[in-house]
Amino acid sequence: MTGGLLPALLLLLAPLSGEVRARVTTGPEADSNARRDISGEAPRADLLWRSQLWGLLAHQEAGQRVGVEAQLGAKLFQHQRTEDLLVSELRARHETRLLSLLGTFAEVSARDRRQRSGLRTYSTASAEAGLVLGPVWALQFVVGGGPRGFIFWPDNRFHHAGASLSGSALLRFTDAELASASTGLDGRVFPQGYPAVGEDEQGQRTFDKSDRRRDGSAWGELSVESVRALYLRAALRVSGNVSNSRGEAYARARLGLTAGLSLPGGVRLLADTQLQATRWPEGLGLGERLALQESDENQTSASVQVSVPLAGGLWLEGRTAAYTAELSAVRTPFLRFTALLALGYRL
């Protein structure tokens, strides 16, 4: 697991790093839908203890920068022990400035999620390399791509491997305001997954055992950001997926709004809203089991967070959030509310 590499990397690379940062947060959390039920059963609420360790090591010299970032998070539930989990992430990035207007980057990353029940246990890995052009006046362009893979441990039908290509343009109006536009393509092959082609007389899906499932997706995003006393960011993302497996195609629009405010005494407020609408032209397919992943990227959500400094690198953090999605095959609404109170320490 990548999480086991975090302490070793910190100890090994710290003497070589010009930049060392780390923080840890821990505290109790309430979850109204601890099992992420979408089957129509009554959600099971529970209390849990959440902890997270984050570290960054970076070194910059002669037009080059190397950085290693790692996270390790854990949840321990009071009653729903099947939901206990450990999540680890690792990312390494190398950037080089070849000329005044031309640079390169290469990045590898991995994420591993282990749940006691095994139901939402998966591993991902990706690599990307590309070019950075600019800034030319106020514009900067980035293009890159590379392979990626996904392993869903409970069901090998969802294992897939593929590659992606993306490009973006960033326009900086001032030191505090910027806008960006980005787009990308992604293709995936499921070595153990067969495409669904229809339904039998009992309404059960039928599969073509002579073929493999193949998906392709595309996305585009526009965003604007202002970094002042009042932080504001708005982003609109449109994406879609096509597949030779019936029920896996969709079209999606997602609008994100984020606002942050610094108050006297170092108190910080952050509010975030993500509004999402998805159309499944052939109905929802087998991918429903993967739709409610831990990072909540497939849900409409709203959250408010407050951070209060205490002494030294200590701070107190409170966060409440609500999530909803129309992802159940029986069209039962998914609802989830969380509330966290944590103590943090930053190096």
C-alpha positions in Angstrom: 0.0 0.0 0.0 1.2 3.5 -0.8 0.5 4.7 2.7 3.3 2.6 4.1 5.7 4.6 1.9 4.9 8.0 3.6 7.1 7.8 6.7 9.9 6.2 4.7 9.9 8.9 2.1 9.7 11.7 4.7 12.8 10.3 6.5 14.7 9.5 3.3 14.1 12.7 1.3 13.9 15.4 4.1 17.7 16.1 4.2 17.6 16.7 0.4 14.6 18.9 0.4 14.5 22.7 0.4 10.8 22.7 1.2 9.3 20.5 3.9 5.7 20.8 4.9 3.4 18.5 6.9 0.1 18.6 8.8 -2.1 16.2 10.7 -5.8 16.5 11.6 -7.8 14.2 13.8 -11.2 14.3 15.5 -14.7 12.9 15.7 -17.2 12.9 12.9 -20.9 12.1 12.6 -22.2 10.5 9.4 -26.0 10.1 8.7 -25.4 7.4 6.0 -22.3 5.5 7.2 -22.8 2.6 4.7 -23.6 4.9 1.8 -26.8 2.9 1.3 -28.4 3.4 -2.1 -30.6 0.2 -2.1 -33.7 1.8 -0.5 -32.9 0.6 3.0 -33.0 3.0 5.9 -29.6 4.7 6.1 -27.5 3.7 9.2 -26.1 6.7 11.1 -22.9 6.4 13.1 -20.1 8.2 14.8 -16.5 7.7 13.7 -13.0 9.0 14.3 -11.2 10.5 11.3 -7.5 11.1 11.0 -5.3 12.4 8.2 -1.6 12.9 7.7 -0.3 15.0 4.8 3.3 15.7 3.9 5.2 17.5 1.1 8.9 17.4 0.3 10.3 19.5 -2.6 13.7 20.6 -3.9 14.3 23.4 -6.5 17.6 24.1 -8.2 18.8 25.4 -11.6 15.5 25.5 -13.3 14.3 22.1 -11.9 11.9 21.2 -9.2 11.2 17.8 -7.7 8.3 17.2 -5.3 6.9 14.3 -3.4 3.4 14.6 -1.8 1.8 11.9 0.3 -1.4 11.5 2.3 -2.6 8.8 4.7 -6.1 8.9 6.1 -8.2 6.6 8.3 -11.8 6.2 9.5 -12.7 4.1 12.5 -16.5 3.7 13.1 -18.2 3.1 16.4 -20.8 0.6 15.3 -20.5 0.1 11.5 -17.1 -1.5 11.7 -17.4 -2.9 8.2 -16.9 0.7 7.0 -13.5 1.1 8.7 -11.0 2.2 6.1 -7.5 3.3 5.3 -6.8 5.6 2.3 -3.3 6.4 1.1 -2.1 8.6 -1.8 1.3 9.3 -3.3 2.3 11.7 -6.0 5.8 12.6 -7.4 6.3 15.4 -9.9 9.4 16.7 -11.7 9.3 20.1 -13.5 12.1 21.5 -15.8 12.4 24.9 -17.3 14.3 24.4 -20.6 13.9 27.9 -22.0 12.3 31.1 -20.8 9.1 30.1 -22.5 9.3 26.3 -22.5 9.1 23.8 -19.7 8.4 20.1 -19.2 6.7 18.1 -16.5 6.4 14.4 -15.5 4.2 13.0 -12.8 3.3 9.6 -11.3 0.6 9.1 -8.8 -1.2 6.3 -7.0 -4.2 5.9 -4.6 -5.2 2.9 -2.5 -8.4 2.6 -0.6 -8.9 -0.4 1.7 -12.2 -0.9 3.5 -12.9 -3.6 6.0 -16.0 -4.8 4.1 -14.1 -4.7 0.8 -17.2 -3.2 -0.9 -15.5 0.1 -2.0 -11.9 -1.1 -2.1 -9.9 0.0 -5.1 -6.4 1.0 -6.3 -5.5 3.5 -9.0 -2.2 4.5 -10.7 -1.4 7.0 -13.4 1.5 8.6 -15.2 1.6 11.8 -17.1 4.2 13.9 -19.0 3.8 17.1 -21.0 4.9 20.5 -22.0 4.4 24.0 -20.6 4.5 27.0 -22.9 4.7 30.5 -21.5 3.7 32.7 -20.0 3.4 34.5 -23.3 2.2 37.9 -22.1 -0.7 36.8 -19.8 -1.2 33.3 -21.3 0.2 29.9 -20.4 -0.5 26.6 -22.2 -0.2 23.1 -20.9 -0.5 19.8 -22.8 0.1 16.3 -21.5 -1.0 12.7 -21.4 -0.2 9.2 -20.3 -1.4 5.8 -19.1 -3.6 5.0 -16.1 -5.2 2.0 -14.5 -7.9 1.1 -12.0 -8.4 -2.1 -9.9 -11.7 -2.7 -8.2 -10.9 -5.5 -5.8 -14.4 -6.9 -5.1 -15.3 -7.4 -8.8 -12.7 -7.8 -11.6 -15.3 -6.8 -14.2 -14.5 -3.2 -13.3 -10.7 -3.4 -13.7 -9.6 -1.2 -16.6 -6.5 0.3 -18.2 -6.3 3.2 -20.6 -4.7 6.5 -21.4 -5.7 10.2 -21.4 -4.7 13.4 -23.2 -5.5 16.9 -21.9 -4.7 20.5 -22.7 -5.4 23.8 -20.9 -4.9 27.5 -21.3 -4.5 29.9 -18.4 -5.1 33.6 -18.7 -3.9 35.8 -15.8 -5.6 39.2 -15.7 -3.7 40.4 -12.6 -1.7 38.8 -9.8 -5.0 38.0 -8.1 -7.4 37.2 -11.0 -7.2 34.4 -13.5 -9.3 32.3 -15.9 -8.6 28.9 -17.4 -10.1 26.6 -20.1 -9.2 22.9 -20.3 -10.3 19.9 -22.2 -9.4 16.2 -22.3 -10.0 12.7 -23.8 -9.8 9.4 -22.0 -10.0 5.8 -23.3 -10.4 2.6 -21.3 -10.4 -1.1 -21.9 -11.9 -3.6 -19.3 -9.9 -6.9 -19.7 -12.3 -8.9 -17.5 -15.5 -7.0 -18.3 -18.0 -8.0 -21.0 -20.3 -5.4 -22.6 -24.0 -5.6 -21.6 -26.1 -5.8 -24.8 -29.6 -6.3 -23.5 -32.0 -7.9 -21.0 -33.5 -11.4 -20.8 -37.2 -12.2 -20.1 -36.6 -11.8 -16.3 -35.1 -8.3 -16.8 -31.5 -9.5 -16.1 -28.7 -8.0 -18.2 -27.2 -10.2 -20.9 -23.6 -9.9 -22.0 -21.6 -10.5 -25.1 -18.9 -13.0 -23.9 -17.0 -12.7 -27.2 -16.1 -9.0 -26.7 -14.5 -6.8 -24.1 -16.0 -3.7 -22.7 -14.5 -0.4 -24.0 -15.3 3.1 -22.9 -14.3 6.6 -24.1 -14.9 9.9 -22.4 -14.4 13.6 -23.1 -14.6 16.7 -20.9 -14.2 20.4 -21.0 -14.0 23.0 -18.1 -14.1 26.8 -17.8 -13.1 28.4 -14.5 -12.5 31.9 -13.1 -10.7 32.6 -9.8 -10.0 35.7 -7.6 -7.5 35.5 -4.8 -8.1 38.5 -2.6 -9.4 39.1 0.9 -12.6 37.4 -0.4 -11.6 34.3 -2.3 -13.9 33.3 -5.1 -13.9 30.5 -7.7 -16.5 29.3 -10.2 -16.1 26.4 -12.5 -18.3 24.8 -15.1 -17.4 21.2 -16.3 -19.2 19.3 -19.0 -18.3 15.6 -19.6 -19.6 12.6 -21.3 -19.0 8.9 -21.7 -19.6 6.4 -24.5 -19.4 2.7 -24.2 -20.1 -0.5 -26.1 -21.8 -1.7 -22.9 -25.4 -0.7 -22.6 -26.2 1.5 -19.7 -22.7 3.0 -19.2 -23.2 6.1 -21.4 -23.9 9.4 -19.8 -23.8 13.2 -20.2 -23.0 15.3 -17.2 -22.8 19.0 -16.3 -21.2 20.2 -13.0 -21.1 23.7 -11.6 -18.8 24.5 -8.7 -18.9 27.6 -6.6 -16.3 28.2 -3.8 -15.9 31.3 -1.5 -13.4 31.9 1.3 -13.0 34.7 3.8 -10.3 35.5 6.3 -11.6 37.1 9.5 -9.7 38.9 12.4 -7.7 36.6 14.6 -6.7 34.3 11.7 -10.2 32.7 11.5 -11.0 31.3 8.1 -14.3 30.5 6.5 -14.8 28.4 3.4 -18.0 27.5 1.6 -18.3 25.1 -1.3 -21.2 24.1 -3.5 -21.1 21.5 -6.3 -24.3 21.2 -8.4 -24.4 18.2 -10.8 -26.9 17.0 -13.4 -26.5 13.7 -15.2 -28.4 12.1 -18.0 -28.2 8.4 -18.6 -29.8 7.8 -22.1 -29.9 4.0 -21.7 -30.6 3.9 -18.0 -28.0 3.3 -15.3 -25.7 0.3 -15.7 -23.5 -1.8 -13.6 -21.2 1.2 -12.7 -23.7 2.2 -10.0 -21.5 0.4 -7.4 -18.6 2.7 -8.2 -20.6 5.9 -8.3 -20.3 6.8 -4.6 -16.5 6.8 -4.1 -14.8 8.3 -1.1 -13.8 11.6 -2.8 -17.5 12.4 -3.5 -16.6 13.6 -7.0 -19.9 12.1 -8.4 -22.3 13.9 -6.1 -24.1 17.2 -5.7 -22.8 18.6 -2.4 -22.6 21.7 -0.2 -20.2 22.2 2.7 -19.1 24.9 5.1 -15.7 24.8 6.9 -14.3 27.1 9.7 -10.7 27.0 10.8 -9.6 28.7 14.1 -5.9 29.1 15.0 -5.1 28.2 18.6 -1.3 28.4 19.4 1.8 27.7 17.4 0.9 25.4 14.6 -2.3 24.2 16.2 -5.8 24.9 14.9 -9.4 23.8 15.4 -11.4 22.9 12.4 -15.2 22.4 12.0 -16.9 21.1 8.9 -20.4 20.2 7.9 -21.5 18.8 4.5 -24.5 17.4 2.7 -24.4 15.1 -0.3 -27.1 13.9 -2.7 -27.3 11.9 -5.9 -29.8 10.1 -8.2 -27.8 7.0 -8.6 -29.9 4.1 -7.4 -31.3 1.7 -9.9 -34.6 1.8 -8.0 -34.4 5.6 -8.1 -34.2 5.9 -4.3 -32.6 9.3 -3.5 -29.2 9.1 -1.9 -28.8 11.5 1.0 -25.8 11.9 3.4 -24.9 14.5 6.0 -21.6 14.8 7.9 -20.3 17.0 10.7 -16.6 17.0 11.7 -14.8 18.6 14.6 -11.0 18.1 14.4 -7.8 19.3 15.9 -4.9 20.0 13.5 -1.2 20.7 13.7 1.0 22.1 11.0 4.8 22.1 10.7 
